[in-house]
Amino acid sequence: MEIANEPIMQITFPGCPPVIYANPNEVTKWRIETLFTKEPETINWISGFQKEEILIDIGANVGMYTIWAAMASGATVYAFEPEAQNFMTLNKNIFYNNLSDRVTAYPLAIGELNWEFSTIGLSDYLLGGSGHQFGEKTKFNQGCLSVSLDTLMTKMQIEPNYIKIDVDGLEPDVINGAMKTLETIKMKSALVELNTLDKKHMVIFDIMRDLYYKWDQNQINKDIVKDGPFTGYVNAIFTHGS
């Protein structure tokens, strides 16, 4: 299927309108085909959202979960993706699904410091790619601006209900710049990709506990990657409440 001479794929799911994703290459095709199997815990987490609740998607890539949250749960989504090609495709997905009234994308990195001008070192110059690192140097370095989530939420006057953080290793920086947002009374849950083999990442559990978040260790044990290059990684789901 094509829209404006560009390849797309359409997903149908009971109780949800057809969802359209741009499909320009094999990487995006893989992302679309594995939407329900790559991170089933993320899909299950999104299924608990209520209509018009607010999701902040940090590290949205081409918007697989951004679009799904808006279409399947009726959420309002603010998505942040600094890599240029992914940001372009993220916006195409918003446009193709007629979601501009509920989904807004910003070409920003989210971190600990405010108005930090630097570069993103791309792992590869590939649309749909991941593993890019803010502040690192590689063969190709894209200019980028990083802002803390607390600064943005104050400026935008937004109090989110959910936050998803998947920034390929820089999750501690995002958390450090989001303390006030995470404390707000409207926050219900945060999903954070963690490397349990990295001591800097494990500190996040202590931070979240101090902010009155709880987690289910059974969920951690079940969803942790047990082999391959991402061994030890897990999407940890933190639930807010005293």
C-alpha positions as CSV (number, residue, x, y, z in Angstrom):
1,M,0.0,0.0,0.0
2,E,1.2,3.5,-0.7
3,I,0.3,7.1,0.3
4,A,1.6,9.8,-2.0
5,N,3.8,7.3,-3.7
6,E,5.4,6.2,-0.4
7,P,5.2,2.7,0.9
8,I,3.2,2.1,4.1
9,M,1.9,-0.8,6.2
10,Q,-1.5,-0.9,7.9
11,I,-2.1,-2.7,11.1
12,T,-5.6,-3.9,12.1
13,F,-6.4,-4.8,15.7
14,P,-9.8,-5.6,17.3
15,G,-11.3,-2.5,18.9
16,C,-8.8,-0.1,17.3
17,P,-9.1,1.9,14.0
18,P,-6.6,0.8,11.3
19,V,-3.2,2.1,12.1
20,I,-0.9,3.3,9.3
21,Y,2.9,3.4,9.5
22,A,5.4,4.7,6.9
23,N,7.5,1.8,5.7
24,P,10.4,3.1,3.7
25,N,13.0,0.4,4.4
26,E,13.6,-3.0,6.0
27,V,14.3,-1.5,9.5
28,T,10.8,0.2,9.6
29,K,9.3,-3.0,8.2
30,W,10.8,-5.0,11.1
31,R,9.5,-2.4,13.6
32,I,6.0,-2.7,12.2
33,E,6.0,-6.4,12.0
34,T,7.2,-6.8,15.6
35,L,5.0,-4.1,17.1
36,F,3.2,-6.6,19.4
37,T,6.1,-9.0,20.0
38,K,9.2,-6.9,20.4
39,E,8.1,-5.3,23.6
40,P,4.8,-6.9,24.7
41,E,5.1,-5.3,28.1
42,T,5.0,-1.8,26.5
43,I,1.9,-2.7,24.5
44,N,0.3,-4.0,27.7
45,W,1.3,-0.9,29.6
46,I,-0.3,1.3,26.9
47,S,-3.5,-0.7,27.0
48,G,-4.1,0.7,30.5
49,F,-4.2,4.3,29.3
50,Q,-7.5,6.2,29.4
51,K,-8.7,8.5,26.6
52,E,-7.1,11.9,26.7
53,E,-4.5,11.0,29.3
54,I,-1.1,12.4,28.5
55,L,1.9,10.4,27.5
56,I,5.4,11.8,27.2
57,D,7.4,9.6,24.8
58,I,11.1,10.3,25.2
59,G,13.2,8.7,22.4
60,A,10.2,8.1,20.2
61,N,12.2,6.9,17.1
62,V,9.7,6.7,14.2
63,G,6.8,6.7,16.6
64,M,5.7,3.1,16.9
65,Y,4.4,3.4,20.4
66,T,3.6,7.1,20.1
67,I,1.1,6.3,17.3
68,W,-0.2,3.2,19.0
69,A,-0.9,5.0,22.2
70,A,-2.9,7.6,20.4
71,M,-4.8,5.3,18.2
72,A,-5.5,2.3,20.5
73,S,-6.0,4.2,23.8
74,G,-6.9,7.7,22.7
75,A,-4.0,9.2,24.6
76,T,-2.6,12.7,24.0
77,V,1.1,12.3,23.2
78,Y,4.1,14.6,23.2
79,A,6.9,12.8,21.5
80,F,10.6,13.7,21.5
81,E,13.0,12.4,18.9
82,P,16.2,14.3,18.0
83,E,17.5,12.2,15.1
84,A,16.5,13.9,11.8
85,Q,15.4,10.9,9.7
86,N,13.4,9.3,12.5
87,F,11.8,12.7,13.3
88,M,10.7,13.1,9.7
89,T,9.1,9.6,9.7
90,L,7.5,10.1,13.1
91,N,5.8,13.2,11.7
92,K,4.7,11.2,8.6
93,N,3.1,8.6,10.9
94,I,1.3,11.4,12.8
95,F,0.0,12.8,9.5
96,Y,-1.0,9.5,7.9
97,N,-3.2,8.7,11.0
98,N,-4.7,12.2,11.1
99,L,-3.4,12.7,14.7
100,S,-2.1,16.2,14.7
101,D,-4.8,17.2,17.1
102,R,-3.5,14.7,19.7
103,V,0.1,14.0,18.9
104,T,2.9,16.6,18.7
105,A,6.5,15.7,17.9
106,Y,9.6,17.8,18.9
107,P,13.1,17.4,17.5
108,L,14.8,17.6,20.9
109,A,17.0,15.4,23.1
110,I,15.8,15.2,26.7
111,G,18.5,15.2,29.3
112,E,19.7,16.5,32.6
113,L,20.9,20.0,31.6
114,N,19.1,22.9,30.0
115,W,19.8,24.3,26.5
116,E,22.8,22.1,26.0
117,F,24.1,22.5,22.4
118,S,26.0,19.4,21.3
119,T,25.8,16.6,18.7
120,I,24.3,13.2,18.4
121,G,26.8,10.5,17.3
122,L,24.8,8.3,15.0
123,S,25.4,4.5,15.3
124,D,24.5,4.4,11.6
125,Y,23.0,6.8,9.0
126,L,19.9,4.7,8.7
127,L,16.3,5.7,8.9
128,G,14.6,3.8,11.8
129,G,18.0,3.2,13.4
130,S,18.8,3.4,17.1
131,G,21.7,3.4,19.4
132,H,22.5,7.1,18.8
133,Q,24.3,8.9,21.6
134,F,23.9,12.5,22.6
135,G,27.3,14.1,23.3
136,E,29.2,11.3,21.6
137,K,31.3,11.4,18.4
138,T,31.0,8.9,15.6
139,K,31.5,8.9,11.9
140,F,28.5,11.2,11.5
141,N,27.5,13.7,14.1
142,Q,24.2,15.6,13.9
143,G,23.8,18.9,15.7
144,C,21.3,18.7,18.6
145,L,19.8,20.6,21.5
146,S,19.1,19.0,24.8
147,V,16.6,20.3,27.4
148,S,15.4,18.8,30.7
149,L,11.9,17.5,30.9
150,D,11.2,19.6,34.0
151,T,12.0,22.8,32.1
152,L,9.8,21.8,29.1
153,M,6.8,20.7,31.2
154,T,6.9,23.9,33.2
155,K,7.2,26.0,30.0
156,M,4.5,24.0,28.2
157,Q,2.3,23.8,31.3
158,I,1.8,20.1,31.0
159,E,1.3,17.6,33.8
160,P,1.7,14.1,32.2
161,N,0.1,10.9,33.4
162,Y,2.7,8.6,31.8
163,I,6.3,8.9,30.7
164,K,8.2,6.4,28.5
165,I,12.0,6.7,28.4
166,D,14.1,4.8,25.9
167,V,17.2,6.7,25.0
168,D,19.8,4.0,24.5
169,G,21.8,4.3,27.7
170,L,21.2,7.9,28.8
171,E,18.1,7.2,30.9
172,P,19.8,8.3,34.2
173,D,20.3,11.8,32.7
174,V,16.7,12.0,31.7
175,I,15.5,10.9,35.1
176,N,17.8,13.5,36.8
177,G,16.2,16.2,34.7
178,A,12.7,15.1,35.3
179,M,12.4,14.9,39.1
180,K,9.8,17.5,39.6
181,T,7.7,16.1,36.7
182,L,7.9,12.6,38.2
183,E,6.7,13.9,41.5
184,T,3.5,15.6,40.2
185,I,0.2,14.2,41.5
186,K,-1.1,13.4,38.1
187,M,1.8,11.0,37.3
188,K,0.5,7.4,37.2
189,S,3.4,5.4,35.8
190,A,6.7,5.5,34.0
191,L,8.3,2.9,31.7
192,V,12.1,3.1,31.6
193,E,14.4,1.0,29.6
194,L,17.2,0.0,32.0
195,N,20.5,-1.9,31.7
196,T,20.5,-4.0,34.9
197,L,24.2,-4.7,34.4
198,D,25.0,-1.0,34.6
199,K,25.4,0.4,38.2
200,K,24.4,3.9,37.0
201,H,21.1,2.5,35.7
202,M,20.5,0.5,38.9
203,V,20.5,3.7,40.9
204,I,17.3,4.6,39.1
205,F,15.5,2.1,41.3
206,D,16.6,4.0,44.4
207,I,15.5,7.4,42.8
208,M,12.1,6.1,41.9
209,R,11.6,4.6,45.3
210,D,12.4,8.0,46.9
211,L,9.8,9.5,44.5
212,Y,7.1,7.1,45.8
213,Y,7.2,4.7,42.9
214,K,6.8,1.0,43.2
215,W,7.6,-1.8,40.7
216,D,6.8,-5.5,40.4
217,Q,9.9,-7.6,40.6
218,N,8.1,-10.4,38.8
219,Q,7.6,-8.1,35.8
220,I,11.3,-7.2,35.9
221,N,12.3,-10.9,36.0
222,K,9.9,-11.9,33.3
223,D,10.7,-9.2,30.8
224,I,14.5,-8.9,31.2
225,V,16.5,-9.9,28.1
226,K,18.3,-13.1,29.0
227,D,20.6,-13.5,26.0
228,G,22.1,-11.7,23.0
229,P,23.6,-8.2,22.7
230,F,21.0,-6.7,25.0
231,T,21.3,-9.1,27.8
232,G,20.3,-7.5,31.1
233,Y,18.1,-4.8,29.5
234,V,14.5,-4.5,30.7
235,N,11.6,-2.1,30.3
236,A,10.9,-1.5,34.0
237,I,7.4,-0.3,34.8
238,F,7.2,2.1,37.8
239,T,3.8,2.9,39.4
240,H,3.3,6.1,41.3
241,G,1.7,6.2,44.7
242,S,2.5,6.5,48.3
